[in-house]
Structure formats: structure tokens, C-alpha cells
Amino acid sequence: MENHFLSEYEEEKNKEKELVRSLESSFKQLNDRFIETVLAQDSYSNDERTNAMAYFDKMNNQVSNIYNALNEKINNASTEIEHK
């Protein structure tokens, strides 16, 4: 019974981690596509492009922080469950 629980628990934990990875990957792909679209247009000045890149870099950093926090919560919850 305990082995069955642990097996299902590991499966669910891995699904959660994969979901977080998938969300992060999807966001980064969308963000990269938007960057390519915006920066490819000649209607923007160099200053606007520089500002846009700074904005996107900041957004990428913030999103990475969010996903790192999500992964940390998953790991903390797993540790708590495993020690009970």
C-alpha cells in the first residue's frame, strides 16, 4: 500500500514539475517571438529598441523568479510529505 502511494506521489510530483517547465518554456517562446517581431520592424528607433530589450530582459528575469519560486514550493512540499 505504501509503495503504491509513493509511486503515485512521485508520478504527481513529476507531472507538477513538468507543468511548471512547460509554462516557463511557453512563456519564453512567446516572449522571444514578440521580441523578434517588435525588433524586426524598422519603424522603431534604436532607443525604442534598447528600451524594449531592457523591458523584455526584466520581464524574463521576473518570470524566472516566479518559476523558481514555484519549483521551490514543490520541493518544499515534497520534503515535508516525505518526512512524515
Secondary structure as a PSIPRED ss2 file (coil, helix, strand):
# PSIPRED VFORMAT (PSIPRED V4.0)

   1 M C   1.000  0.000  0.000
   2 E H   0.000  1.000  0.000
   3 N H   0.000  1.000  0.000
   4 H H   0.000  1.000  0.000
   5 F H   0.000  1.000  0.000
   6 L H   0.000  1.000  0.000
   7 S H   0.000  1.000  0.000
   8 E H   0.000  1.000  0.000
   9 Y H   0.000  1.000  0.000
  10 E H   0.000  1.000  0.000
  11 E H   0.000  1.000  0.000
  12 E H   0.000  1.000  0.000
  13 K H   0.000  1.000  0.000
  14 N H   0.000  1.000  0.000
  15 K H   0.000  1.000  0.000
  16 E H   0.000  1.000  0.000
  17 K H   0.000  1.000  0.000
  18 E H   0.000  1.000  0.000
  19 L H   0.000  1.000  0.000
  20 V H   0.000  1.000  0.000
  21 R H   0.000  1.000  0.000
  22 S H   0.000  1.000  0.000
  23 L H   0.000  1.000  0.000
  24 E H   0.000  1.000  0.000
  25 S H   0.000  1.000  0.000
  26 S H   0.000  1.000  0.000
  27 F H   0.000  1.000  0.000
  28 K H   0.000  1.000  0.000
  29 Q H   0.000  1.000  0.000
  30 L H   0.000  1.000  0.000
  31 N H   0.000  1.000  0.000
  32 D H   0.000  1.000  0.000
  33 R H   0.000  1.000  0.000
  34 F H   0.000  1.000  0.000
  35 I H   0.000  1.000  0.000
  36 E H   0.000  1.000  0.000
  37 T H   0.000  1.000  0.000
  38 V H   0.000  1.000  0.000
  39 L H   0.000  1.000  0.000
  40 A H   0.000  1.000  0.000
  41 Q C   1.000  0.000  0.000
  42 D C   1.000  0.000  0.000
  43 S C   1.000  0.000  0.000
  44 Y C   1.000  0.000  0.000
  45 S C   1.000  0.000  0.000
  46 N H   0.000  1.000  0.000
  47 D H   0.000  1.000  0.000
  48 E H   0.000  1.000  0.000
  49 R H   0.000  1.000  0.000
  50 T H   0.000  1.000  0.000
  51 N H   0.000  1.000  0.000
  52 A H   0.000  1.000  0.000
  53 M H   0.000  1.000  0.000
  54 A H   0.000  1.000  0.000
  55 Y H   0.000  1.000  0.000
  56 F H   0.000  1.000  0.000
  57 D H   0.000  1.000  0.000
  58 K H   0.000  1.000  0.000
  59 M H   0.000  1.000  0.000
  60 N H   0.000  1.000  0.000
  61 N H   0.000  1.000  0.000
  62 Q H   0.000  1.000  0.000
  63 V H   0.000  1.000  0.000
  64 S H   0.000  1.000  0.000
  65 N H   0.000  1.000  0.000
  66 I H   0.000  1.000  0.000
  67 Y H   0.000  1.000  0.000
  68 N H   0.000  1.000  0.000
  69 A H   0.000  1.000  0.000
  70 L H   0.000  1.000  0.000
  71 N H   0.000  1.000  0.000
  72 E H   0.000  1.000  0.000
  73 K H   0.000  1.000  0.000
  74 I H   0.000  1.000  0.000
  75 N H   0.000  1.000  0.000
  76 N H   0.000  1.000  0.000
  77 A H   0.000  1.000  0.000
  78 S H   0.000  1.000  0.000
  79 T H   0.000  1.000  0.000
  80 E H   0.000  1.000  0.000
  81 I H   0.000  1.000  0.000
  82 E H   0.000  1.000  0.000
  83 H C   1.000  0.000  0.000
  84 K C   1.000  0.000  0.000
